[in-house]
Amino acid sequence: MRNIITNLRDALLKKSKSNYDNILQFYNSIKSVEDVDNKLCFLVFNVAVYSACYTLFLVMTASAASVAETSSEVGSIVRRISAVSSESTLSQLKLIFYLQKGIALTVWNAVPISRSFIFGMLGVTFSYTILFDNLFQKGLVKLAVK
């Protein structure tokens, strides 16, 4: 777009006889891009918001999955240390007991978030996208457009 406007400016600034057909073509190109921008700006905004939300979802679930992985690593280290020592103290036994459960963030206290949760959500999203696309192509589902 910037290049088209620059070419329009250069064509207007030439001292020689201007070719008004080229200038009119440049102007029509600019206006057509502006018309498309006016019609698609809401769609582009929605796509940007959707992409930002989906990216934020992936980042949050990846960081939540790392909590579960780190917790299991700590639990295995404590079990290894307690296996090496001949005598276990009460606090060591309590720590082993608590760490066997592990620490994991959950989705509404129902599903623990792990690495498999992320891949599962991506699979569900991909599967439903294909399902709805097939339904739209076969005409079984129609969009309610006013």
C-alpha positions in Angstrom: 0.0 0.0 0.0 2.8 2.4 0.9 4.6 1.5 -2.3 1.5 2.3 -4.4 1.0 5.7 -2.6 4.8 6.5 -3.2 4.4 5.7 -6.9 1.4 8.0 -7.0 3.3 10.8 -5.4 6.3 10.3 -7.8 4.0 10.3 -10.8 2.4 13.6 -9.6 5.7 15.2 -8.9 7.2 14.6 -12.3 7.8 17.8 -14.3 7.0 16.1 -17.6 3.5 15.6 -19.0 1.8 13.2 -16.6 0.1 10.1 -17.8 -3.2 10.5 -16.0 -4.3 7.0 -16.9 -1.5 5.6 -14.7 -2.3 8.1 -11.9 -6.0 7.1 -12.1 -5.0 3.5 -11.9 -2.9 4.1 -8.8 -5.7 6.0 -7.2 -8.2 3.2 -7.9 -5.8 0.7 -6.4 -5.6 2.7 -3.2 -9.4 3.2 -3.0 -10.0 -0.5 -3.6 -7.7 -1.4 -0.7 -9.4 1.1 1.5 -12.8 -0.4 0.6 -11.6 -3.9 1.4 -10.1 -2.6 4.7 -13.4 -1.0 5.7 -15.3 -4.3 5.1 -12.8 -6.6 6.6 -11.6 -4.6 9.6 -14.0 -6.3 12.1 -13.0 -9.8 10.8 -9.3 -9.0 11.1 -9.9 -7.7 14.6 -11.7 -10.9 15.6 -9.0 -13.1 14.1 -6.4 -11.1 16.0 -8.3 -11.5 19.3 -8.9 -15.2 18.7 -5.2 -15.8 17.9 -4.2 -13.9 21.0 -6.6 -15.8 23.2 -5.5 -19.2 21.8 -1.9 -18.3 22.2 -2.5 -17.2 25.8 -4.3 -20.5 26.5 -1.4 -22.5 25.1 1.1 -20.6 27.2 -1.0 -20.9 30.4 -1.5 -24.6 30.0 2.1 -25.2 29.2 3.2 -23.4 32.4 0.6 -25.3 34.4 1.8 -28.6 32.9 5.4 -27.8 34.0 4.1 -27.6 37.6 3.0 -31.2 37.5 6.3 -32.3 35.8 8.4 -30.5 38.4 6.4 -32.0 41.2 6.9 -35.5 40.0 10.7 -34.8 39.6 10.8 -33.6 43.2 8.9 -36.7 44.4 11.3 -39.0 42.7 14.3 -37.2 44.2 12.8 -37.5 47.8 12.0 -41.2 47.3 15.6 -41.8 46.1 17.0 -39.9 49.1 14.8 -41.8 51.5 15.8 -45.2 49.9 19.5 -44.4 50.4 19.2 -43.4 54.1 18.9 -46.2 56.6 16.7 -44.3 59.0 13.7 -42.1 57.9 12.5 -39.4 60.2 8.9 -38.6 60.7 9.1 -35.4 58.6 10.8 -37.4 55.8 8.0 -39.9 55.8 5.3 -37.1 55.8 7.1 -35.5 52.9 7.2 -38.7 50.9 3.5 -39.3 51.7 2.5 -35.8 50.5 4.7 -35.9 47.4 3.3 -39.2 46.2 0.1 -37.4 45.4 1.9 -34.8 43.5 1.1 -31.2 42.9 -0.9 -30.4 39.7 -3.0 -27.5 38.7 -6.5 -28.5 37.6 -9.2 -27.4 35.2 -12.2 -26.5 37.5 -10.8 -29.0 40.1 -11.8 -31.8 37.8 -8.9 -32.6 35.3 -5.3 -32.2 36.2 -3.3 -30.2 33.6 -0.4 -32.2 32.2 1.4 -32.4 28.9 -1.1 -34.9 27.6 -3.9 -32.4 28.4 -2.4 -29.9 26.0 -2.1 -32.4 23.2 -5.7 -33.6 24.0 -7.1 -30.1 23.7 -5.3 -29.5 20.4 -6.7 -32.8 19.1 -10.2 -32.0 20.2 -10.0 -28.5 18.6 -8.6 -30.0 15.3 -11.2 -32.8 15.3 -14.2 -30.5 15.8 -12.9 -28.1 13.2 -12.8 -30.9 10.6 -16.3 -32.1 11.8 -17.9 -28.7 11.4 -16.2 -28.1 8.1 -17.6 -31.3 6.7 -21.1 -30.5 8.1 -21.0 -27.1 6.4 -19.7 -28.5 3.1 -22.5 -31.1 3.0 -25.1 -28.5 3.8 -26.3 -30.2 7.0 -25.5 -27.1 9.1 -26.1 -23.5 7.9 -24.9 -20.3 9.4 -27.6 -17.9 10.6 -26.8 -14.8 8.6 -29.2 -11.9 8.7 
